[in-house]
Amino acid sequence: MIRKLGNFPAVVSAALFACWNVAIAQTPMPPCLAVDANPPSTCGSTPPTGGAARYLGNSMQSMTLTPFNNFGNGQWIKFVGTDPKYGNTLPVYPAALWGGTANQTDAVQQIWNVQGDITEAIASDGTVPAGVSTEVLVSKLVNAYVSPTQDMYQIQPPTSVPQGMVYTSRWLWLQGDMASRGAFGWMLLSEFKNADPGAERFGIEVINMSWTGYSGPVWQIYHDDTSVANDAYSLQTMLSPTGVATGNQGIGQTHAAAVPVGRWFRLEVAYNRNDASGNGWMWVAITDPGSSDPALQAGVQVFAAYGAFAHNDRGTTYTHGMNMTQPSKPINRIYLSGAYSDISRSAANPYAIKMTDMQVYAGWPSNATAHPSNYQ
């Protein structure tokens, strides 16, 4: 089993600063999203009106990429400007997601082995779907991966205030030749984690490994604890591209979800490590206008898991499910998106990831895809 290493920022910061019910599966646009042992008390196919206030919006319009805090083998890059689409001025620091003062400026953390391993640029793109910003961030993976090379756009909430739910949304484009580049162990797209070393992580990534049981790239959603030798996975789900997966590695999948490549798609990820009832949950939705599936074209939940459940990880059964394994360590980093992968690439054959319309809320926005009402 190949997994990415625990992230590098702990070293840098020192220097710088469902219950899931296997018998119940969601239909494409269900009136009631009963995906756990405590189904919603109210049902509905559309999100509520109103919605939470936005913490951060970045359409890449009128933004300047500004490097700062060089730390030898990397630097931070912040977006500077007033976003005409969302109205906020970036960076939003010192404002923090759940109140208080953010631990660090909201920015891309760029870590290289050789400067230029990954490049960043804002460019115009006329291929985006209607209504999506035509200004996009282009992250280009250039040189072969050497740990811990990565560029991740992140926010760092304070650990001294009560933490709640977070909802994130972004439009992404993954270069179309992904499958032809062979096996790779991760392409991280979003993650919520606490301090290294030994971080607890909740995340979603794309992988292409034979042990998944699938041919070609698939989504992997996980909850792991790196303080345990070789990691301890309380959840490790591979989303089937053609149906709803079942069993140990299908926990939480609610709709077929292939990895869109060579076209734009919206990825929504929401999560709460400890809700009002003391449970954790994670939720994912995909909008893929280029899909042949009408539900994915419109936007549909593809994953939802809640509370404690059993998951077998290489012969050991863990029962935390989506509940936190490290209650004394609050979340200190939220990766909104970026370029962090061991996918094959070279200066002659780089791999590009594009992203735009990135949004963060401390609750459900009015335009979120339909979701269980008890996920708060």
C-alpha positions, 0 to 999 in steps of 0.5 A: 500500500502506497501512501503519501508521507505526513506533510512537511509544514510542521518543520516549516512552521517551527522555522516560520512561524455513518455510522454508515449503513451498508444497506442504504444507498442514495439514489441520484437526487433523493428526497431523503439522504439516509446514509447513516444510522441516524437519518435526517429528521427532515427531507428535501431535494434542495438546499435551504435558502439563505445559507452561511456567510462566506469566509473566503472567495477567490475567483482569481480575478484581479489577483496578483501572486505575491511570494513572501516568507522564503524559507530556503527550500520553499516559500509562501505565495499569497493572492493579493487583490480585491475579488470582483466576483466575491467582494472580499479582499485577499488575503483575508488574514488575520480573520479566521474561519471560526473566529479569533486570529488565523495562525498564518496568512491564507496562501499557497505553501510552495515546497521544492527540492529544486526551485521550479519543481512546481510553477504557479501562474494565473491565466485566462481560460475560455473552456470553463463552464458558464458562470465559472470564472475565466481567470484560473490558477495553473499549477504545473508539476514540472520535475520528477517528484522528490519528497516533500515537493508540493504546492498547497493553498491553505488556511490555518485556523487558530487552535484556541477557539471552538471549531465547527463545520467547514464547507469548501468548494472549487472548480478543478481541471486535471490534465487529460493524460492522467491514466497514461502516466502510469501508477501514482500513489496520490494526487491530493485535492483537499485535506483537513488535518492537525499538527505534525508529527503524527497528524490526524487527517481527513481528505480526498485525493485521486490515486492510480494503484492496482491494489484498489481493484480498479483500472485507472485513476479513482477517488480515494476518501480517507480518515487516518491517524499518522501517529500510529505506525504505518498509519491507521485508517478509520476510513479508506473508501475508493469511489466506484466510477460505475456504481456504488461500491460496497464493503470495507472499501466502499463505505459512504459512497452514494453515487457513481463517481469517475474522475473527470479528466481534461474537463472542468468539474466542481468539487465540494467537500464539507466536514465536521470533526465534532458536531453538536452530538459529538460525532464527526462526519465528512461529505463530498459532492461533484458537479461534472457538466461534461458527464453523461450522467444527468445527476453529475451534470447537475451536481450530486452527493457522491459520499457521506459518512457519519459517526462511528463505524468499523473499518478493517485496515490491513487486518486491524479493525478500527471503530472510530469511523469519522469520529476524531482519534485525537481529541486533544489536537484541534485542526490547524490546517485546511488544504483547499486545493493545490498540486501535491502528487507523485504522478510521473512528470518531467520538464519535457512532459509536465502535468497541469492542474487548474483551479478557480472559484474557491470558496470557504464557509463555516456552514452550508451556503445556499448554493451547496449541493443537496446534503443530509440535514443532520450534517451540521 
